[in-house]
Amino acid sequence: MMETKTRTEQILKVMRVLTWIAFIGYCIEAGAILFSYTLSYNNPEGARNFYNGLDLFDLREVSFWYYTQVVSFNVAVSIMKAYVFFLVIKIFTKIDLSDPFKMDLALRLEKISYVLFGLSIVGMISRGHTGYLLDITGVEYGLKFTGEFLFMAGLIFIISQIFKRGVELQSENDLTV
């Protein structure tokens, strides 16, 4: 007899695939940025169409150090985003829908919130650096963050705390039975 999947299981299966796609995409993005940077190290023209249409040639001409900083922020953000999705993939491998309140899951959610918080900090520093470069060069380079990662970090942290409380309640109920 064929077991029918619940709607939740079907949604999680689709989300698992989308998570893998996002993880691979951010890994490729980080690699492409690093590859473009490596090419532009000896060939300044490589900075004209750096990555995804970004033109960093003028910045590279002003200062290779500033250019390296902008590239570093872009790589750091891509790697941190990939790491968040890697942690979500790990959750998908560990989750048991019949007993979802596990401390391991709560701790992974908490870790995701910390990485997202770190990502927001890197984004804020990058935003400040972009403003600094705007003052020096008159051109805005770098990443534009509005605080969405800080909001997501807070939201995921709250969910992790709810999961922790669920684990506590579950263990208390197990002890009273």
N, C-alpha and C positions, 0 to 999 in steps of 0.2 A: 504494500500500500504506500502510495506516495504522500509524503508529508508536505502540507502546504506551508509556505513561508508567511510569516506575519508581515504586515506593512513595515514595521520597524526594522525587521531583518533585511527587507528589500532596500529600504532607504540606507541602512548602514552599509550594505554591499555596494551601492552606488557611491556613497561617500568614501568608502575605502579606495575605490578606483580613482575618484577625483583627488583624493589626498596623495596617492602615488603620483598622479600626473603633476600636481603642484610641486611635490618634492623633487621630482626629476627636472621639472622646469626651472626651479630656483637653483638647482645644482648646475644645470646647463648655463643659466644666466651668470652665475659666479665664475664658472670656467671660461665663458666667452669674454667677460670683462677682463679677467686675468690674461687671457690669450691676446686680447686687443692691446692691453697695456704692454705686454711683452713685445709685441710687434712694434708698438710705437716708441719703445725705448731707444732703438737705433734709427727708426724712421719716423721723424716728426709728422710726416704727412698722414701716418696712421691714426693720428689724433683727430683728424678732420671729420671722419665718420666713425667715431670711436665705437660706440655700441648703441644699437637701437636708435640711430639717427642723432645721437648726442655729439656735438662738435666741441671738442676740448682743445683744438689746435691753438687758439689765441692764448688760452690759459697756460698751455705747455710752453709757448713762446715767452710768456711773462716770467714764469717760474716753474721749473720741473718739480720742485718741492710741493708747490700748491697743487699742481696737476696730480702728483702722487697721492696727496691727501684726499682729493675729491674721488679718485679711483678707489682708494682704501675704504672710504665711507660706503661707496657703492658695493664693493665686495663684501664688506662686513654685514651690510643690511641683507644682501642676497643669501649669505651663509646662515645668518640668524633666522631668516624666513624658512630656509630649507630645514634647519634644525627643528623649528617648531613643527613642521609637517612630519619630520622624522619621528618626533615624540608622539604625534597623533597616530602615525602608523603603528608604533609600539602599543598604543592603547588598543587599537583595533585587533592586534594579535592576542592581547590578554583579556579582552572583555568577554564576560559570560553573561548573556542577557537574563539567564535564570537566576543569577546571583550577582548583580552589578556592583553592589557596595563592597568593594575591596579596598584595603588601605593602599595597595600598590597603584590602583587607578587614581585614588585621591592624591597621592604623592606625585604621580605623573602630571596630573592636571595642575597641581601647584607649581611644578617645575616649568610647565608651559607658561604659566602666568609670570614667572620670574624671567624667562627668556623674552617674553613680550615686553616686560617692563624694561629690560636691558635694551631691547630694540628701540623702544621709545626714547631712552636716554641717548643712544647713538644717533637717533633721528634728530633730537633736539640739538645735540652738539653739531651735527651736520648742518642744521638750519642756521645756527649761529655762525658757523664757518662760511656758509654761503653768503650771509650778510656781510661778513668781513671781506670776502672776495669781491662782493659788489662794490664796497667802498674803495677797494684798491684798483680793481680793473674796470669797473663800470658795467660789467656783465655778470649776470646771475648764473652761477654754476652749482651743480650739486643737487641734492635731494630736497624735496619739499615735503615736510611732515606737518600734519595738523593735530596730532595727538590721538589718532585712531588706535594706535598700538597701546597707548596708556589706558584708554578706555577698555580695550579688549583684555588687557592684563588684569584690570580690576574685575571685570566680569568673570573671567576664567578663575581668578583667585576665589571669588565668592562661591562659584560652583564647586571648586575643590573643597572649600570649607563645609559646604552642604554634604558633599560625599563623605568627608571625614566624620561628620555628625551621624550620617547614615550608617557608617561602619560601627561607630560607638553604640548606637541604638540596636543594631543587629547583634552585636556581641552581648549586650545586656539582655536582650530577649533570648539568646541562646543559653545564657547562664540561668535564666529563670524557668526555663522549660524543664 
